[in-house]
Amino acid sequence: MSKFMFIYHAPTTPADATPPDPEQMQEIMGRWMAWAGKVGDGMVDFGTPLDAGVRVSPDGGSSPSTRQVVGYSIIDVEDLDAALELARVHPHLTMPGGCEIEVHTVLPVPGM
């Protein structure tokens, strides 16, 4: 088994956008929970929404992130092919605006 991190990207939501109503939010979360059910015991960390990323440079400067990272999940599955299959059916990809998922292999830290 190998661990993989899913990094969720989405376009910035306009400040004047209407937030989803409770029924819409329940339906969206239902799709996410159904996906988590497909992952089953391989779900290491369901993750959480993220916002307002800041890049820190080696000189100590900071600036807003140029990539809108909106969340993550960590799963433990057989191999990269299995992780990609789960990514391809993830409900994040059905959200409006061109959402994407990056899949990264989680490598062990030497000596830990």
N, C-alpha and C positions, 0 to 999 in steps of 0.2 A: 504494500500500500504506500501511496505517496500523498503528501499534502500539496494542495493548490490554493492560491489566493485568487479570488475573483475580485477585480477592481471595476466598479461601476462608474461609467461616464455618462453624463447627460448635459444637454445645453442648459445654460443659465435660464432660470424661470424669470420672466419679467416681473418687476416689483408690483405691477398693477394686475397681475394674473389672479383669477379667482381660484382660491384653494378648493380642492375636492370637497364635496359635501360628505357627511358621515356614511351614507350608503355607498358612494363611490369609493371612499377610503376602505370600507369593509370589503368590497369586491376586489380591490387591488391587493389588500393584505391576504385575502383568501387565495389569490393566485400565487403569491409568494409562499404561503404556507403549504400549498399543494406541491410546489416545486421542492420545498424543504423536505416534504414527505418522500419524494423520489430519491433524495440524497440519503435519507434514513439515518442510520447510525454513523454514516460518514460525515455528518455535519459536526465540524469541530467548533466553529464560531459562526453563528448566523450573521453577525455583523450588526451594523447600525448606520443610520444615515450620517453623512458628513457634509460640512458646509464651510465656506470661507477659508479655503486652503491658502497658506502663505509659504512662499519659497524663501529659504535662507541660503545666502551665498557664503563662500569661504571667507569673504572679507567682513562678514557680520551683517551685511545689508539684507533687507527683506523686501519682497514685493508680492502682490497677489499671484496666486498660482495661475499659470496659463492654461491648465487643463482642468476642467470641472469634474473633480472626483466627488461623487455623491454617496458612495458607500463601498462596502467590501463584504466578503464572506470567505471563510476558510473551510475547505472540505478535504476529506481523506478518502481517496478512491484508488482503484487499481493502477491506473496509469493516465498519461496525458490524454489519450483517446477518450477514456471514460469521462474525464473532466470536461473535454470539449463537447461531448454529447450532452452533458448536463447544461453547459453554457448555451448551447444552441436552442434549448427548449425553455430557457429562463424567461420569466415574464418581464424582466427589465427591457428586453429587446422589443417588446410590443408597446412600450410607452412612446408617446409622441415626441417628435423633434430629433430623431436620429440618435437614440441611445446606443451605447456600445458596452461590451464587457471585455476586459483584458484578463487573460488567464496566465498566471505565473506559477512556476514550480517553486515550492518552499524548500529551500536547501538547509541541511543541518549546519549549525555553527560549529566549526572545528573546536574541539576541546570542551564542549558543553553538553 
